[in-house]
Amino acid sequence: MTLSLTRSPVAARRRLPWRPAYIAMLGAVVLALLCSAALPAAAAAPSPHPTPRTGGADVPSGVTAGVAVFDRRSGSFTEQVNSSVPFRSASVVKLLIALDLLGDRGPDALGAQDRARVDDMLRASDDDAASHLWAVNGAGAIVDRMVRKLSLTDTTRPPATHPGYWGYTALSARDTVRIYRYLLDTAPAAVRDYVMDGLRSSTRCADDGYDQHFGIPSAFERPWAVKQGWSGFSSGGCTTPAAATPTARTGTSAVAGVDLGRPALHSTGTVGPDDRGIVAVLTLHPDGTSYGKAYTDLGRLTRSLNVPGATRPAGTWIGTWGADVNVRADSTTASRKLTVLPAGAEVLVSCQKRGQEVSIPPYTNDWWAYLPQYGGYVTNIYLSVPENQVPGLRLC
């Protein structure tokens, strides 16, 4: 088991009993989270058919967010926050690359190699597949065609200075909703079924080694289908180290009002039976933000949304600390390693049990926590709680 010796302030106190000062600190943290607000990237133009926000999107401090949640049953939005503000798309643009290639044809019209590329691009967010299809099908012209076909209003091709950077395509949360509405309600059935099946088969570990089950997959139970996006991070769990998504940082921070510099993390897709809820959460984070911190902040924001048809998972959300924290098939370091957590990411814990005693001086603990969304266990040493056991958490 690979265990980091990195310490966090919380971890340093984890063996100590509860103290008034500790309780006061927790109270201050909770108050800060409740009072945090988003700083819009730009003044958002009104939506074509805006409806009052009946949810309560809780945007973490320091995060810039564009949010749109659409109820397909009622035909109205339940959430809109900066919904018309364009963000760089990162891998969300792969939806447009796939739809442009498919056109009005089904997947059977594709050659074997192109079909394999689209499969990998939708499920595992394969960048090489996207780059190939982008290059051979017209690059920015792909975006132009999709803007016309889908009547997108906030979507533009990458800047002329970076024509090969498909992830620099600009799109908004409301345009992302329009893409899914086209896919579900207008596209030929063969196209719809093929693309949605790919998004429902999203792998936890993306092709580049990033854990891509943030946002929608962690906030809600299945059924869901997702296309995620990330850019500007150096390591993202699953494998370590992971290569950062290419970002032209030198001399390029914004083009036409679109931020190309700050780390971006986006969760988009559908939630609930019959794909009732369409969710688009686009976020930018302060320079230097770790993947685990962004993963956690996006998760908290997504969980705060009013998403029709969604079922929320049971369990307790708990922070973690340290790097290279393995999730194991059982409560022993000899059991199979399932994956590696993004460093510092918040995780859902459903129960705990005693297992192999793990010692990382000065800490020793034989309690392990079960993470239902990973299907495995982590030693409680790396949970940000003050005792060896998680207070109040049931036994497995």
C-alpha positions as CSV (number, residue, x, y, z in Angstrom):
1,M,0.0,0.0,0.0
2,T,1.4,3.4,-1.0
3,L,0.9,5.7,1.9
4,S,2.0,9.4,2.0
5,L,3.8,10.8,5.0
6,T,2.3,14.2,4.2
7,R,0.4,15.7,7.1
8,S,-2.5,18.0,7.2
9,P,-3.5,20.3,10.1
10,V,-6.6,18.2,10.6
11,A,-4.7,14.9,10.5
12,A,-2.2,16.2,13.0
13,R,-5.0,16.5,15.5
14,R,-6.9,13.4,14.6
15,R,-6.0,11.3,17.6
16,L,-6.9,14.0,20.1
17,P,-10.2,14.2,22.0
18,W,-12.8,16.9,21.1
19,R,-11.9,20.3,22.5
20,P,-14.0,23.5,22.6
21,A,-11.4,25.2,20.3
22,Y,-11.8,22.4,17.8
23,I,-15.6,22.7,17.9
24,A,-15.3,26.4,17.5
25,M,-13.1,25.9,14.5
26,L,-15.6,23.6,12.9
27,G,-18.3,26.1,13.5
28,A,-16.3,28.8,11.7
29,V,-15.6,26.5,8.8
30,V,-19.3,25.6,8.4
31,L,-20.3,29.3,8.7
32,A,-17.8,30.2,6.0
33,L,-19.1,27.6,3.6
34,L,-22.7,28.7,4.2
35,C,-21.8,32.3,3.5
36,S,-19.6,31.8,0.4
37,A,-20.7,33.3,-2.9
38,A,-19.6,33.1,-6.5
39,L,-17.9,35.9,-8.3
40,P,-19.3,35.9,-11.9
41,A,-16.8,35.8,-14.7
42,A,-18.8,38.4,-16.6
43,A,-22.3,39.9,-16.6
44,A,-24.6,37.2,-17.9
45,A,-27.2,38.1,-20.5
46,P,-30.7,36.9,-19.6
47,S,-31.8,33.5,-20.8
48,P,-34.3,33.3,-23.6
49,H,-36.9,31.9,-21.2
50,P,-35.6,32.5,-17.7
51,T,-37.4,31.1,-14.7
52,P,-36.9,31.9,-11.0
53,R,-34.2,29.7,-9.4
54,T,-36.1,27.5,-7.0
55,G,-33.0,25.6,-5.8
56,G,-30.1,27.0,-3.9
57,A,-26.8,26.7,-5.8
58,D,-24.0,27.0,-3.2
59,V,-20.9,28.1,-5.1
60,P,-17.7,27.6,-3.0
61,S,-15.6,30.7,-2.2
62,G,-13.1,31.5,-4.9
63,V,-14.9,29.4,-7.6
64,T,-16.4,31.0,-10.7
65,A,-19.3,28.9,-11.9
66,G,-21.8,28.7,-14.7
67,V,-24.8,26.5,-13.9
68,A,-27.9,25.4,-15.7
69,V,-30.3,22.6,-14.7
70,F,-33.2,21.8,-16.9
71,D,-36.3,19.7,-16.2
72,R,-37.4,18.0,-19.3
73,R,-40.7,17.0,-17.9
74,S,-41.8,20.6,-17.1
75,G,-39.7,22.2,-19.8
76,S,-38.2,24.8,-17.4
77,F,-35.0,25.5,-15.6
78,T,-34.7,24.8,-11.9
79,E,-31.2,26.4,-11.6
80,Q,-29.4,29.2,-13.6
81,V,-26.3,30.8,-12.4
82,N,-24.2,32.8,-14.9
83,S,-25.8,30.4,-17.4
84,S,-24.9,32.4,-20.5
85,V,-21.3,33.1,-19.5
86,P,-18.9,31.3,-21.8
87,F,-16.2,29.0,-20.3
88,R,-13.5,27.1,-22.2
89,S,-15.0,23.8,-22.8
90,A,-12.1,21.4,-22.0
91,S,-13.4,17.9,-23.0
92,V,-17.1,18.8,-23.0
93,V,-16.5,19.8,-26.7
94,K,-16.1,16.1,-27.5
95,L,-19.9,16.0,-27.6
96,L,-19.9,18.4,-30.6
97,I,-17.0,16.5,-32.2
98,A,-19.0,13.2,-32.0
99,L,-22.3,14.8,-33.1
100,D,-20.6,16.5,-36.1
101,L,-19.0,13.2,-37.2
102,L,-22.2,11.2,-36.8
103,G,-24.5,13.8,-38.5
104,D,-27.8,12.1,-39.2
105,R,-26.2,8.7,-39.5
106,G,-26.0,5.9,-37.0
107,P,-22.8,4.5,-35.6
108,D,-22.9,1.7,-38.2
109,A,-22.0,4.3,-40.8
110,L,-18.6,4.9,-39.2
111,G,-15.5,3.0,-40.1
112,A,-14.1,0.6,-37.4
113,Q,-11.3,3.0,-36.4
114,D,-13.5,6.1,-36.2
115,R,-16.1,4.2,-34.2
116,A,-13.4,3.0,-31.7
117,R,-12.2,6.6,-31.4
118,V,-15.7,7.9,-30.6
119,D,-16.3,5.1,-28.1
120,D,-13.1,6.0,-26.3
121,M,-13.7,9.7,-26.5
122,L,-17.2,9.4,-25.0
123,R,-16.4,6.8,-22.3
124,A,-12.8,7.5,-21.3
125,S,-12.4,11.0,-22.6
126,D,-9.6,10.0,-25.0
127,D,-7.7,13.1,-26.0
128,D,-5.8,11.5,-28.9
129,A,-9.1,10.3,-30.4
130,A,-10.5,13.9,-30.1
131,S,-7.4,15.4,-31.6
132,H,-7.5,13.1,-34.6
133,L,-11.2,13.7,-35.3
134,W,-10.7,17.5,-34.8
135,A,-7.9,17.6,-37.3
136,V,-9.4,15.5,-40.1
137,N,-12.9,17.1,-39.9
138,G,-12.1,20.7,-40.1
139,A,-11.0,21.8,-36.5
140,G,-12.9,25.0,-35.7
141,A,-15.3,24.4,-38.6
142,I,-16.8,21.5,-36.5
143,V,-17.9,24.1,-33.9
144,D,-19.2,26.5,-36.6
145,R,-21.4,23.7,-38.1
146,M,-22.7,22.6,-34.7
147,V,-23.5,26.2,-33.7
148,R,-25.7,26.5,-36.8
149,K,-27.3,23.1,-36.5
150,L,-28.1,23.3,-32.8
151,S,-28.8,27.0,-32.6
152,L,-26.2,27.6,-30.0
153,T,-25.8,31.2,-28.9
154,D,-22.7,31.3,-26.7
155,T,-20.5,28.8,-28.4
156,T,-17.4,29.8,-30.5
157,R,-14.5,28.0,-32.0
158,P,-11.0,28.2,-30.3
159,P,-9.1,31.5,-30.8
160,A,-7.2,31.9,-34.1
161,T,-3.9,31.8,-32.0
162,H,-4.7,28.2,-30.9
163,P,-6.6,26.5,-33.7
164,G,-5.5,23.0,-32.6
165,Y,-6.7,23.4,-29.0
166,W,-10.2,21.9,-29.2
167,G,-10.5,22.3,-25.4
168,Y,-10.4,26.1,-26.0
169,T,-13.8,26.0,-27.6
170,A,-16.0,28.4,-25.7
171,L,-19.5,27.3,-24.5
172,S,-21.9,28.2,-21.7
173,A,-24.0,26.2,-19.3
174,R,-27.2,27.0,-21.2
175,D,-25.7,26.0,-24.5
176,T,-24.6,22.8,-22.9
177,V,-28.2,22.1,-22.0
178,R,-29.2,22.8,-25.6
179,I,-26.7,20.2,-26.8
180,Y,-28.3,17.6,-24.6
181,R,-31.8,18.6,-25.5
182,Y,-30.9,18.2,-29.2
183,L,-29.3,14.9,-28.5
184,L,-32.3,13.6,-26.5
185,D,-35.2,15.2,-28.4
186,T,-34.1,15.9,-32.0
187,A,-31.2,13.7,-33.0
188,P,-32.0,10.4,-34.9
189,A,-32.7,7.6,-32.5
190,A,-29.5,5.7,-33.6
191,V,-27.4,8.8,-32.9
192,R,-29.1,9.4,-29.5
193,D,-28.8,5.8,-28.3
194,Y,-25.2,5.4,-29.4
195,V,-24.0,8.7,-27.8
196,M,-26.0,8.3,-24.6
197,D,-24.9,4.7,-24.1
198,G,-21.3,5.9,-24.3
199,L,-22.0,8.6,-21.7
200,R,-23.7,6.1,-19.4
201,S,-20.6,3.9,-19.7
202,S,-18.3,6.6,-18.5
203,T,-15.2,5.0,-16.8
204,R,-14.0,6.3,-13.4
205,C,-10.5,6.5,-14.6
206,A,-10.2,8.5,-17.8
207,D,-7.7,7.7,-20.5
208,D,-5.2,10.2,-19.2
209,G,-5.3,8.9,-15.6
210,Y,-7.7,11.4,-14.1
211,D,-10.6,10.3,-11.9
212,Q,-13.6,11.7,-13.9
213,H,-16.4,10.7,-11.6
214,F,-16.7,14.1,-9.9
215,G,-19.8,16.3,-9.9
216,I,-22.8,14.4,-11.3
217,P,-21.6,10.8,-10.7
218,S,-20.7,11.5,-7.1
219,A,-23.7,13.7,-6.3
220,F,-26.4,11.4,-7.6
221,E,-27.3,7.7,-7.9
222,R,-27.7,6.1,-11.3
223,P,-29.2,6.4,-13.8
224,W,-26.9,9.2,-15.1
225,A,-24.9,9.9,-18.2
226,V,-22.0,12.3,-18.2
227,K,-19.4,14.1,-20.3
228,Q,-16.9,15.7,-18.0
229,G,-14.1,18.3,-18.7
230,W,-10.9,19.3,-16.9
231,S,-7.9,21.4,-17.8
232,G,-4.9,22.9,-16.1
233,F,-4.3,20.3,-13.4
234,S,-1.1,18.3,-12.8
235,S,-2.4,15.1,-11.2
236,G,-5.9,13.7,-10.9
237,G,-6.0,10.4,-9.0
238,C,-6.4,7.0,-10.6
239,T,-2.8,7.0,-11.6
240,T,0.1,9.1,-10.3
241,P,1.5,11.2,-11.8
242,A,-0.9,12.1,-14.5
243,A,0.0,14.5,-17.4
244,A,-1.7,17.8,-17.3
245,T,-4.2,18.7,-20.0
246,P,-2.3,21.0,-22.4
247,T,-2.8,24.6,-21.5
248,A,-1.2,27.5,-23.4
249,R,-0.2,29.4,-20.3
250,T,2.5,31.5,-21.9
251,G,1.0,34.9,-22.9
252,T,-2.5,33.5,-23.0
253,S,-5.0,34.1,-20.1
254,A,-8.1,35.2,-21.9
255,V,-9.4,35.6,-25.4
256,A,-12.7,37.4,-26.2
257,G,-13.6,37.2,-22.5
258,V,-13.0,33.5,-22.1
259,D,-10.5,32.5,-19.4
260,L,-7.9,30.2,-20.8
261,G,-5.7,30.1,-17.8
262,R,-7.3,29.2,-14.5
263,P,-7.9,25.4,-13.8
264,A,-11.2,24.3,-15.2
265,L,-13.4,21.5,-14.0
266,H,-16.8,20.8,-15.6
267,S,-19.6,18.2,-15.0
268,T,-22.4,17.9,-17.6
269,G,-25.0,15.3,-18.4
270,T,-28.4,13.8,-17.5
271,V,-29.8,12.5,-14.3
272,G,-32.8,10.4,-13.3
273,P,-35.2,8.0,-15.1
274,D,-35.8,8.9,-18.8
275,D,-32.9,11.5,-18.5
276,R,-35.3,13.9,-16.8
277,G,-32.8,16.3,-15.5
278,I,-30.1,17.9,-17.7
279,V,-27.2,19.3,-15.7
280,A,-24.4,21.6,-16.7
281,V,-21.9,22.8,-14.1
282,L,-18.9,24.7,-15.5
283,T,-16.3,25.9,-13.0
284,L,-13.0,27.8,-12.9
285,H,-10.7,27.6,-9.8
286,P,-7.9,29.9,-8.5
287,D,-4.4,29.3,-10.0
288,G,-2.6,26.5,-8.1
289,T,-5.8,24.7,-7.0
290,S,-5.2,21.0,-6.6
291,Y,-7.3,18.5,-8.5
292,G,-8.7,17.1,-5.2
293,K,-9.7,20.6,-4.0
294,A,-11.5,21.4,-7.3
295,Y,-13.0,17.9,-7.3
296,T,-14.4,18.5,-3.8
297,D,-15.7,22.0,-4.5
298,L,-17.4,20.9,-7.7
299,G,-19.0,18.1,-5.8
300,R,-20.4,20.3,-3.1
301,L,-21.8,22.7,-5.7
302,T,-23.4,19.9,-7.6
303,R,-25.0,18.4,-4.5
304,S,-26.5,21.8,-3.6
305,L,-28.5,21.9,-6.9
306,N,-32.2,21.2,-7.4
307,V,-32.1,18.4,-9.9
308,P,-35.5,16.9,-10.9
309,G,-35.5,13.1,-10.9
310,A,-32.3,12.8,-9.0
311,T,-31.7,10.3,-6.1
312,R,-29.0,11.3,-3.7
313,P,-26.7,8.5,-2.3
314,A,-26.8,7.6,1.4
315,G,-23.7,8.1,3.5
316,T,-21.5,10.7,5.0
317,W,-19.2,13.0,3.1
318,I,-15.7,13.2,4.7
319,G,-12.5,15.0,3.7
320,T,-9.3,13.1,3.1
321,W,-5.7,14.1,3.3
322,G,-2.4,12.9,1.8
323,A,-1.4,11.8,-1.6
324,D,-1.3,8.3,-3.2
325,V,-4.1,7.0,-1.0
326,N,-5.2,3.6,-2.3
327,V,-8.7,2.3,-2.3
328,R,-8.6,-1.5,-1.6
329,A,-11.0,-4.3,-2.3
330,D,-11.0,-5.2,1.4
331,S,-9.7,-3.8,4.7
332,T,-6.2,-5.0,4.3
333,T,-3.1,-3.7,2.4
334,A,-2.8,-7.2,0.8
335,S,-6.1,-6.9,-1.0
336,R,-6.4,-5.7,-4.6
337,K,-5.9,-2.0,-5.2
338,L,-8.9,-0.6,-7.0
339,T,-7.8,3.0,-7.6
340,V,-6.0,6.0,-6.1
341,L,-8.0,8.9,-4.6
342,P,-7.4,12.4,-6.0
343,A,-5.2,14.0,-3.3
344,G,-7.4,15.6,-0.6
345,A,-10.7,14.8,-2.3
346,E,-13.9,14.5,-0.2
347,V,-15.4,11.0,-0.3
348,L,-18.7,9.4,0.5
349,V,-18.4,6.9,3.4
350,S,-21.2,4.4,4.2
351,C,-19.8,2.3,7.0
352,Q,-16.6,1.3,8.8
353,K,-15.1,-1.9,10.1
354,R,-12.0,-3.2,11.8
355,G,-9.3,-4.8,9.6
356,Q,-5.6,-4.9,9.2
357,E,-3.8,-2.5,11.6
358,V,-1.9,0.1,9.6
359,S,0.9,2.1,11.1
360,I,2.3,5.4,9.8
361,P,4.2,6.8,12.7
362,P,2.9,8.4,14.9
363,Y,-0.4,7.0,13.7
364,T,-1.7,3.5,14.1
365,N,-5.3,2.5,13.2
366,D,-7.1,-0.8,12.4
367,W,-10.4,0.9,11.3
368,W,-11.2,1.0,7.6
369,A,-14.0,3.0,5.9
370,Y,-16.1,1.7,3.0
371,L,-16.5,4.0,0.0
372,P,-19.6,2.8,-1.9
373,Q,-18.9,4.9,-5.0
374,Y,-15.5,3.2,-5.3
375,G,-16.6,-0.2,-4.1
376,G,-13.7,-0.5,-1.7
377,Y,-12.0,0.5,1.5
378,V,-9.5,3.1,2.7
379,T,-7.7,3.1,6.1
380,N,-9.3,5.6,8.5
381,I,-5.9,7.2,9.0
382,Y,-6.5,9.3,5.9
383,L,-10.0,10.5,6.8
384,S,-10.1,14.0,8.3
385,V,-11.8,13.0,11.5
386,P,-10.4,13.5,15.1
387,E,-10.6,9.8,16.2
388,N,-9.7,6.4,14.9
389,Q,-13.4,5.7,14.2
390,V,-15.7,8.1,12.4
391,P,-18.1,9.4,15.0
392,G,-21.7,8.1,14.5
393,L,-20.9,6.1,11.4
394,R,-22.4,2.6,11.4
395,L,-20.5,-0.7,11.3
396,C,-20.2,-2.6,8.0
